[in-house]
Amino acid sequence: MKAKYFFLSILAAVLLSGASADRLLKKALLWHGQVLTVDTHCDTPFMLLEEDWDIGKAHPTGLTGSGCQDLPRMKAGGLDASFFAVFVGQGARTDEGHARARDKAIAVLDAMDAMFAKYPDLCGLALTPADARRLEKQGKRAIFIGMENGYPLGHDPALIDYFFQRGVRYVTLAHTADNDICDSSTDRKDPEDRGLSDWGKQVVRRLNDLGVMIDVSHISDRSFFDVLALSRGPVMASHSCARALSDSPRNLSDEMLLALKKNGGVIQLCILNDYIKQPPANPERDQAFAALRKKINDNYGGWGNIKDKAVRDQVEKEYDALEARYPSPPVFVKDAVNHIDHIVRLIGIDHVGIGTDFDGGGGLADCRDVSELKNITIELVRRGYAKKEIAKIWGENAMRVMQKVIDLARK
């Protein structure tokens, strides 16, 4: 569900002379087109399950039902590669719940296979960094696959191998609630953070063996450190921000960032408003949104489990009505790049990238969808980042981690 953002060009914030601004814009657009651009997290596969939505067609920016990403808008925004998430919301931790989660994950993978078959000239499945670069040279969008929430794995080691064979190349171990792999950063029904379970340790080891990246976004602090202590390879936080700038448990603390650097991993900036900049306290707003979330969870088991399109449209209207009644101050690209600055100062340019969370809540006032991603590069250039540094942020760091994980598995 998306808030209704207004568009404000990032150039309005560039306090330079007209000639200087023009040179900056030309440089930024040139560099944006030359570097390999990789978004490590989006929830666009949800849209593939809609009968009346076609990823091969451009949809108007900002309209309800358009989503944040399609193949034409990816091209327009200069996005070369994207990790499409196989997301399954957390449900009952039972054999039946795990079976339903497995089946839903398979349905999303089937929808992606159909996309590749329907649009072979527009996109292709990427399994390695080399695939992304090959597809980029062919003028196609490279689509990697991640699994957001290890819930569909149940307790079956064979399913880890099955999903690997289907193309999954990272697994976000948990989502917004604790599961049988590890605890979540945002679920404290049980106040104790129990970290990685014995089954979770088995999952981590097998992912290492297969060359699948371990995604530490969404997991609890103890789970994060448990994973780093166990994993043979570097890890990725596919869509997280710096807790020092926005005090959300979904973000990584400075202590965690320093540990991530030691691990050789990477944090990919999530451009979701609340993770970038905490909104001012508003108890009435918080209660209203909490009531809507409870209604969705109680009646449908979570947004992702609503199968009826009419019901989803109605719930989205209710969400948008609350956004209109309790608007939060807009968050801009410059606020997001503040997180990149902080991370670079703390742990260096080699450990930060971008994972938008488009179609899962991601989007800023001046970067509402994939067609506007160039505004991030414009802001990076404005702040003095060199082309080589921007290349690292936009994809090389994530691809380095991915290749290292693959190489370690081959050994």
Protein Blocks (a to p, Z undefined) as FASTA:
>chain_A
ZZddddddfklmmccdfklmmmmmmmmmmmmmmpccddfbdcklmmmmpmkbcfkbccde
hiahkajbdfklmmmnopabdcdddddddddddfklmmmmmmmmmmmmmmmmmmmmmmmm
lgccdfbfklmmmmmmnopacdddddehjklnmmafklmmmmmmnopabdcfbdfbccfk
bccfklckbmbagbjafklmmmmmmmmmnopacdfehiafklmmmmmmmpmbdcddfbdc
dfkloccfkbccfklmmmmmmnopacdddfbfklmoccdddfklmmmmmmmmmmmmmmno
paklpmblklmmmmmmmmmmmmmmmccddddfklmmmmmmmmmmmnojklcccdekgoil
pacfklmbfklmmmmmmmmmmnopafklmmmmnmmmmmmmmmmmmmmmmZZ
